Amino acid sequence: MAIGRSPQSSSQTPDQGAARRPSRARGIPEATVARLPLYLRALTALSERSVPTVSSEELAAAAGVNSAKLRKDFSYLGSYGTRGVGYDVEYLVYQISRELGLTQDWPVVIVGIGNLGHALANYGGFASRGFRVAALLDADPNVVGSTAAGLPVRHMDELESIVESQHVSIGVITTPPGAAQLVCDRLVEAGVTSILNFAPTVLTVPDGVDVRKVDLSIELQILAFHEQRKAGEEPDHSESVLDRAPGPVRAAAAKLRRAAGGNGKGRAAGEPAAKDQAEQAKGKAAKGGEGELSAVMPA
């Protein structure tokens, strides 16, 4: 029995796996697939305003891409628009929704009902986009039995039966990082083939299982980088955030400082620079001595 497929209904496609195969059969690039939800969001907003047609330039601006890339992406769908008219909004909404598999119901389980799990359970955008939260799961006895978004939080021991009875193929992990891999393994063993991971860790999955990772701290760090550059500031070396970094990060930074011949606060007077040390080491090696490059070159 193939676990992870929704039961057929009159409003669904006959083959529950068909929503995934067309993209692969037509060879739609992953980059294009990643942009389809952006187009769909922009088109949905136009549809809600009863806009009948849209030009490639207008839609590209709303989605945040250039018009040439949009036209190329839509060519993979077999949609080319009409010269002088543009694209039919309603038809394009349907076309992209069908390609993304959103014309059918996708039951989802959320594992780890802390603050983030609660927030996701209460997110109203799931139902309008083809996703149904089938169950909320946790292993904490203090959490099990409570409710979120009107759903009871059930124990992890019920995972396998829920996946089978609800035909779940998508799992969302919002656990602490130490528990994420164990939860992932159980989801995969139960028959879940797609996982959205909010835990700040890398998951290992077998072939045939797709994982998407959402790390808010990484996104904030990237924004901090751009903010610093926009302000024309250079990193402040006098006081480092390394003092608040995890132990392995501090150890790696200390190793690099030693390799560079300094202590992180500037080279002392008369102390040879890293380049000078490297040249001395090369000189020893040329004379048959032991030029210990590992002592002056970072690993």
Sequence and secondary structure as in RCSB ss.txt:
>XXXX:A:sequence
MAIGRSPQSSSQTPDQGAARRPSRARGIPEATVARLPLYLRALTALSERSVPTVSSEELAAAAGVNSAKLRKDFS
YLGSYGTRGVGYDVEYLVYQISRELGLTQDWPVVIVGIGNLGHALANYGGFASRGFRVAALLDADPNVVGSTAAG
LPVRHMDELESIVESQHVSIGVITTPPGAAQLVCDRLVEAGVTSILNFAPTVLTVPDGVDVRKVDLSIELQILAF
HEQRKAGEEPDHSESVLDRAPGPVRAAAAKLRRAAGGNGKGRAAGEPAAKDQAEQAKGKAAKGGEGELSAVMPA
>XXXX:A:secstr
  TT     TTS SSTTTTTHHHHHTT  HHHHHHHHHHHHHHHHHHHTT  EE HHHHHHHHTS HHHHHHHHH
HHT   BTTTBEEHHHHHHHHHHHHTTTS EEEEEE  SHHHHHHHT THHHHTTEEEEEEEE  TTTTT EETT
EEEEEGGGHHHHHHHHT  EEEE S HHHHHHHHHHHHHHT  EEEE SSS     TT EEEE  HHHHHHHHHH
HHHHHTT    SSS GGGGS HHHHHHHHHHHHHTTS SS   TT   HHHHHHHHHHHHHTTS   GGGTS  
